[in-house]
Amino acid sequence: MSEPSVSAKSQSLDQKDRLALLFREAVERGTPGMVLVFEGNGIAGILRSVQGLSRLLDPRHFVMHHFSDENARSAAPGRPLLHEYWQRLPQFGELAVFDGAYYHDCVVRDPGRKERAADIEEIRAFERTLSENGYLVLKLRIERKKAGDLKKDLKNDGVCKSRRSPLKRRRRDALRDFDYRAKALARLVKKTDTPAAPWFTPPAGDSKSVRGAVFDYLIARLEERLGIDSRVAVAEFDERMASLRRLREMRAQSESVEPTATSTTGTETNLTSEAGQHE
């Protein structure tokens, strides 16, 4: 059997098809679990990526968790940094998306030097444990380089009344101590970029291009983990679906032609019979 040709699709549609297939395959194979972490002050890029994933994934097998400044500040005194995140790990074969997570907590809490070092070691141990138990840990840092970019977004929020207030609050939170937060997260990223849980920072751009880079990265990591060429797999699926549609069309045409033939034959028989009676 010859290798199927890849049908012509837009890049966006091709990405979505491949990503949906890979996540579905991961579930069917019983992958222990996947943890996807979004961090950074690139609010628009994060939200567009999260919304895109929500639309193409099977809701039975993934759960979305949104964390904000309020989550970090309301943590019970003395409670371990990762207590809330241990509780929200995905079930076997499923995906958990953390929109803002323990890195965000570290930045907002602004601990002292000793506490920060302890937090970093706790995070590294947490992610190493997940990896050793078969989890796939994917971490994405979405950044805006200038505070002015966020201010423009916030101004647009004021013009567009359909924008929800939680989005405005997130942008205001990101603008608070903008430079400090960006530098603090950069330090955390540098110290927690490990083979077990590497970081990926997509090139700066608009939210659509950021989502495209995020999807490409997820596709590459899942293909590596599953040993699948998703482009070929999607092409094979499309070819099977096209063959099935052609078969159904042929069957429908055949069923529509047969009654007509029967009716014509019956008419001819009646005409012959009537002619005999006249004779």
Secondary structure by P-SEA (a helix, b strand, c coil): ccccccccccaaaaaaaaaaaaaaaaaaacccbbbbbbbccaaaaaaaaaaaaaaccccccbbbbbbcaaaaaacccccccaaaaaaacccccbbbbbcccaaaaaaaacccaaaaaaaaaaaaaaaaaaaaabbbbbbbbbbbccaaaaaaaaaaaaacccccaaaaaaaaaaacaaaaaaaaaaaaaaaaccccbbbbbcccccaaaaaaaaaaaaaaaaaaaaccaaaaaaaaaaaaaaaaaaaaaaaaaaaaaaaaaaaaaaaaaaaaaaaaaac
